[in-house]
Amino acid sequence: MNDRYGNYPIEINNLFNLLTIKIKSIKIGVIKINIQKNYIDLTFKTVNENTSSTLIQMVQENLIKMKSPLTIQMKNIENKDLFFTINLFFKKLGL
């Protein structure tokens, strides 16, 4: 797209990031994402064994905390990129 139309606006970049996050979320069983100023909550429908062990490790490292058996919460790192924290989380999960 860049070679034909030039740089696209930040809104289009945000749309691509949002769609990528939704696709990755579906892969690991996330049914709800709540992004707030200071925190991001992810609610799972189910958690497979591989994802579960990674999440437990992340809790032990204080990267995330459990709000309920199927909901985790992570601190939203202030950054120019609105999706920095959630992309970092998915990278830790190997996605």
Z-matrix of the N, CA and C atoms (Angstrom, degrees):
N
C 1 1.449
C 2 1.528 1 110.80
N 3 1.346 2 116.23 1 -38.79
C 4 1.464 3 118.75 2 -177.88
C 5 1.518 4 112.37 3 -61.11
N 6 1.349 5 117.54 4 -39.34
C 7 1.461 6 119.20 5 -177.17
C 8 1.526 7 112.05 6 -68.67
N 9 1.306 8 118.51 7 -25.94
C 10 1.477 9 121.28 8 -179.61
C 11 1.527 10 113.29 9 -93.77
N 12 1.326 11 117.16 10 -38.71
C 13 1.465 12 120.25 11 -171.78
C 14 1.525 13 113.83 12 -117.94
N 15 1.319 14 117.48 13 -4.24
C 16 1.458 15 120.02 14 -178.08
C 17 1.524 16 110.82 15 84.23
N 18 1.308 17 115.66 16 -171.47
C 19 1.468 18 120.56 17 179.98
C 20 1.525 19 110.08 18 -64.90
N 21 1.318 20 115.67 19 138.52
C 22 1.450 21 119.38 20 178.93
C 23 1.530 22 109.57 21 -97.21
N 24 1.326 23 116.46 22 158.53
C 25 1.471 24 120.24 23 -176.56
C 26 1.526 25 111.96 24 -64.81
N 27 1.315 26 115.63 25 161.02
C 28 1.464 27 122.71 26 -179.40
C 29 1.528 28 111.16 27 -58.66
N 30 1.318 29 118.09 28 -30.67
C 31 1.465 30 121.29 29 179.73
C 32 1.528 31 111.40 30 -62.72
N 33 1.323 32 116.55 31 -37.47
C 34 1.464 33 120.48 32 177.98
C 35 1.526 34 110.15 33 -69.29
N 36 1.323 35 116.52 34 -41.25
C 37 1.467 36 120.60 35 176.36
C 38 1.528 37 110.30 36 -60.53
N 39 1.329 38 116.94 37 -42.54
C 40 1.467 39 120.82 38 177.86
C 41 1.524 40 111.24 39 -63.54
N 42 1.319 41 117.41 40 -38.33
C 43 1.463 42 121.37 41 177.93
C 44 1.528 43 110.56 42 -62.85
N 45 1.331 44 117.64 43 -45.49
C 46 1.467 45 120.99 44 177.78
C 47 1.527 46 111.09 45 -61.43
N 48 1.343 47 116.99 46 -42.72
C 49 1.465 48 120.76 47 178.06
C 50 1.523 49 111.48 48 -62.89
N 51 1.321 50 116.57 49 -42.78
C 52 1.464 51 121.03 50 -179.77
C 53 1.525 52 111.29 51 -63.25
N 54 1.320 53 116.90 52 -43.10
C 55 1.467 54 120.07 53 178.35
C 56 1.521 55 111.72 54 -65.03
N 57 1.308 56 117.40 55 -39.27
C 58 1.466 57 121.53 56 177.00
C 59 1.519 58 110.67 57 -62.58
N 60 1.322 59 116.95 58 -43.04
C 61 1.465 60 121.24 59 178.51
C 62 1.524 61 110.75 60 -63.86
N 63 1.314 62 117.52 61 -41.20
C 64 1.469 63 120.36 62 178.73
C 65 1.522 64 111.26 63 -63.20
N 66 1.313 65 117.29 64 -41.92
C 67 1.470 66 120.71 65 178.97
C 68 1.525 67 110.68 66 -63.99
N 69 1.325 68 117.08 67 -45.46
C 70 1.469 69 120.63 68 178.72
C 71 1.527 70 110.77 69 -64.17
N 72 1.318 71 117.00 70 -37.72
C 73 1.466 72 121.27 71 179.82
C 74 1.518 73 111.15 72 -63.43
N 75 1.306 74 116.57 73 -42.97
C 76 1.462 75 120.56 74 179.41
C 77 1.525 76 110.42 75 -61.85
N 78 1.332 77 116.82 76 -38.46
C 79 1.467 78 121.31 77 -179.22
C 80 1.525 79 112.38 78 -60.55
N 81 1.336 80 117.66 79 -33.68
C 82 1.469 81 119.55 80 -177.32
C 83 1.526 82 112.64 81 -103.21
N 84 1.333 83 118.13 82 6.02
C 85 1.460 84 121.08 83 174.17
C 86 1.511 85 115.85 84 89.94
N 87 1.331 86 118.11 85 18.22
C 88 1.465 87 120.93 86 177.81
C 89 1.526 88 108.69 87 -78.64
N 90 1.328 89 116.06 88 130.31
C 91 1.464 90 120.17 89 179.57
C 92 1.524 91 112.50 90 -109.88
N 93 1.346 92 117.26 91 -13.74
C 94 1.462 93 119.58 92 -179.47
C 95 1.519 94 109.49 93 -149.07
N 96 1.332 95 115.17 94 134.03
C 97 1.459 96 122.20 95 175.23
C 98 1.520 97 107.11 96 -123.16
N 99 1.319 98 116.51 97 125.39
C 100 1.461 99 121.84 98 178.60
C 101 1.525 100 107.69 99 -120.99
N 102 1.330 101 116.64 100 104.16
C 103 1.460 102 121.03 101 -179.50
C 104 1.520 103 108.32 102 -98.84
N 105 1.323 104 114.84 103 119.15
C 106 1.453 105 121.63 104 178.07
C 107 1.527 106 108.00 105 -114.69
N 108 1.309 107 116.22 106 178.52
C 109 1.461 108 119.18 107 -178.78
C 110 1.522 109 111.44 108 -61.97
N 111 1.326 110 118.08 109 -44.97
C 112 1.460 111 121.09 110 -174.27
C 113 1.528 112 114.62 111 -104.57
N 114 1.329 113 117.31 112 -19.27
C 115 1.464 114 120.58 113 -175.19
C 116 1.518 115 111.84 114 -138.36
N 117 1.328 116 115.00 115 155.44
C 118 1.455 117 122.53 116 172.72
C 119 1.524 118 106.85 117 -124.34
N 120 1.328 119 116.73 118 126.23
C 121 1.462 120 122.37 119 176.88
C 122 1.526 121 108.89 120 -107.91
N 123 1.325 122 116.23 121 134.64
C 124 1.459 123 122.49 122 174.96
C 125 1.514 124 107.70 123 -121.40
N 126 1.329 125 116.94 124 127.03
C 127 1.456 126 122.15 125 177.48
C 128 1.525 127 108.57 126 -110.89
N 129 1.322 128 115.50 127 128.88
C 130 1.455 129 122.31 128 -177.77
C 131 1.528 130 110.28 129 -99.51
N 132 1.326 131 115.47 130 146.85
C 133 1.462 132 120.45 131 170.30
C 134 1.519 133 108.12 132 -78.35
N 135 1.309 134 115.55 133 -51.44
C 136 1.458 135 123.01 134 173.36
C 137 1.528 136 107.27 135 -144.31
N 138 1.316 137 115.78 136 159.93
C 139 1.462 138 120.67 137 178.88
C 140 1.517 139 107.84 138 -126.53
N 141 1.340 140 116.54 139 123.31
C 142 1.464 141 118.52 140 178.01
C 143 1.527 142 110.27 141 -76.32
N 144 1.306 143 116.57 142 168.36
C 145 1.462 144 122.00 143 -173.33
C 146 1.526 145 112.57 144 -62.79
N 147 1.325 146 117.07 145 -40.67
C 148 1.459 147 121.06 146 -179.13
C 149 1.524 148 111.05 147 -65.11
N 150 1.327 149 116.47 148 -47.00
C 151 1.461 150 120.99 149 178.60
C 152 1.519 151 110.48 150 -64.92
N 153 1.323 152 116.77 151 -38.86
C 154 1.460 153 121.75 152 -179.92
C 155 1.525 154 111.86 153 -59.84
N 156 1.312 155 116.98 154 -45.06
C 157 1.470 156 119.34 155 -179.46
C 158 1.528 157 111.23 156 -66.17
N 159 1.325 158 117.05 157 -36.29
C 160 1.471 159 120.27 158 177.14
C 161 1.517 160 110.69 159 -67.27
N 162 1.330 161 117.03 160 -40.64
C 163 1.460 162 120.32 161 178.53
C 164 1.520 163 111.45 162 -64.85
N 165 1.317 164 117.38 163 -40.34
C 166 1.472 165 120.97 164 177.73
C 167 1.522 166 109.97 165 -61.34
N 168 1.315 167 116.47 166 -42.84
C 169 1.468 168 120.44 167 178.22
C 170 1.532 169 110.42 168 -62.52
N 171 1.319 170 117.18 169 -40.13
C 172 1.461 171 120.85 170 179.44
C 173 1.531 172 111.56 171 -67.30
N 174 1.324 173 117.24 172 -34.39
C 175 1.465 174 120.73 173 175.78
C 176 1.523 175 109.59 174 -65.85
N 177 1.327 176 117.18 175 -43.83
C 178 1.462 177 121.35 176 179.49
C 179 1.529 178 112.16 177 -63.07
N 180 1.332 179 116.59 178 -30.28
C 181 1.466 180 121.29 179 178.31
C 182 1.527 181 111.93 180 -87.43
N 183 1.339 182 117.46 181 4.74
C 184 1.468 183 124.42 182 -179.15
C 185 1.523 184 113.28 183 59.68
N 186 1.320 185 117.39 184 30.49
C 187 1.460 186 121.37 185 175.10
C 188 1.521 187 111.27 186 -85.03
N 189 1.326 188 115.96 187 -31.18
C 190 1.458 189 122.47 188 177.21
C 191 1.520 190 108.19 189 -137.27
N 192 1.329 191 116.33 190 166.80
C 193 1.463 192 119.37 191 171.76
C 194 1.521 193 108.47 192 -135.65
N 195 1.307 194 115.50 193 154.35
C 196 1.454 195 121.91 194 -179.56
C 197 1.528 196 109.09 195 -88.44
N 198 1.327 197 116.47 196 124.68
C 199 1.462 198 121.50 197 175.03
C 200 1.520 199 110.70 198 -91.39
N 201 1.329 200 115.82 199 -33.43
C 202 1.460 201 123.41 200 177.40
C 203 1.527 202 106.28 201 -154.84
N 204 1.324 203 118.37 202 176.09
C 205 1.471 204 118.95 203 -179.63
C 206 1.532 205 114.52 204 -57.34
N 207 1.326 206 118.18 205 -27.04
C 208 1.466 207 120.41 206 -178.60
C 209 1.531 208 113.89 207 -119.10
N 210 1.327 209 117.76 208 9.39
C 211 1.464 210 121.01 209 -179.56
C 212 1.520 211 110.31 210 -126.31
N 213 1.323 212 114.66 211 130.87
C 214 1.461 213 120.33 212 175.40
C 215 1.522 214 108.92 213 -115.40
N 216 1.325 215 114.80 214 159.07
C 217 1.455 216 120.24 215 178.59
C 218 1.514 217 108.60 216 -133.72
N 219 1.326 218 115.75 217 136.86
C 220 1.456 219 120.27 218 175.84
C 221 1.516 220 108.54 219 -128.94
N 222 1.324 221 115.08 220 151.26
C 223 1.455 222 120.35 221 178.80
C 224 1.519 223 108.53 222 -73.56
N 225 1.324 224 116.48 223 132.96
C 226 1.463 225 122.00 224 179.74
C 227 1.519 226 108.40 225 -84.37
N 228 1.318 227 115.81 226 111.34
C 229 1.461 228 121.42 227 -179.17
C 230 1.522 229 108.60 228 -75.49
N 231 1.312 230 115.21 229 126.15
C 232 1.470 231 119.47 230 178.64
C 233 1.520 232 108.56 231 -67.38
N 234 1.314 233 116.18 232 125.83
C 235 1.451 234 122.08 233 -178.88
C 236 1.520 235 107.36 234 -159.25
N 237 1.318 236 117.43 235 158.38
C 238 1.462 237 120.40 236 176.98
C 239 1.523 238 111.06 237 -62.16
N 240 1.333 239 116.52 238 -33.48
C 241 1.461 240 121.42 239 178.45
C 242 1.525 241 108.75 240 -81.34
N 243 1.330 242 116.45 241 115.47
C 244 1.462 243 121.22 242 -177.73
C 245 1.523 244 112.80 243 -62.05
N 246 1.320 245 116.86 244 -23.38
C 247 1.456 246 121.55 245 -173.45
C 248 1.522 247 113.05 246 -107.64
N 249 1.325 248 117.50 247 14.48
C 250 1.456 249 121.70 248 -175.41
C 251 1.527 250 112.28 249 -59.52
N 252 1.329 251 117.58 250 -51.38
C 253 1.463 252 122.00 251 -175.67
C 254 1.518 253 111.85 252 -63.93
N 255 1.314 254 117.61 253 -46.21
C 256 1.462 255 120.35 254 -177.66
C 257 1.523 256 110.90 255 -68.06
N 258 1.334 257 117.53 256 -35.80
C 259 1.471 258 120.02 257 176.18
C 260 1.518 259 110.75 258 -67.49
N 261 1.319 260 117.70 259 -36.56
C 262 1.465 261 122.28 260 176.19
C 263 1.532 262 110.10 261 -62.79
N 264 1.331 263 116.42 262 -41.47
C 265 1.458 264 121.75 263 177.56
C 266 1.530 265 111.02 264 -60.51
N 267 1.327 266 116.76 265 -47.75
C 268 1.459 267 120.39 266 179.69
C 269 1.532 268 111.92 267 -64.82
N 270 1.310 269 115.91 268 -33.38
C 271 1.472 270 119.81 269 177.82
C 272 1.536 271 109.40 270 -65.26
N 273 1.335 272 116.99 271 -40.06
C 274 1.474 273 120.93 272 176.93
C 275 1.526 274 111.15 273 -62.65
N 276 1.334 275 116.36 274 -31.03
C 277 1.462 276 120.45 275 178.68
C 278 1.521 277 111.92 276 -82.61
N 279 1.320 278 117.03 277 -4.12
C 280 1.459 279 120.83 278 178.32
C 281 1.512 280 113.75 279 85.28
N 282 1.326 281 117.48 280 20.92
C 283 1.472 282 121.49 281 179.28
C 284 1.513 283 111.03 282 -102.89
